[in-house]
Amino acid sequence: MANEGREAVPVAVVDKEQFNEIMARLDRIDEKIEFYSGEKFLRAGKAVGRDLGTAYGVCAGLIIMLAYILFVYAGHWTRVI
């Protein structure tokens, strides 16, 4: 009568060898998932790096071109236009 208000937690009895086998399989699955997600994030990082590098390269090129125009043609704007 003392256990009427409480929930009973089911207890499962598993053979130790089966438990170790299942845990080994779960570890192999976990390693595969980690490898896959690592490769996926590596590819995404490479793509983002390529895109940012391209944007920085274009900006640097424009700044260099503008500086070249300003310093080389400093007093001769009729040649630029």
TASUL-V817941 format. One record per helix or strand. SS is the DSSP state (~ for helix, > for strand). FROM is the first residue (numbers start at 1). TO is the last residue. Records with the same first field share a line. If there is no record, write none. Layout:
BEGIN
SS: FROM-TO, FROM-TO
END
This chain:
BEGIN
~: 16-72, 77-80
END
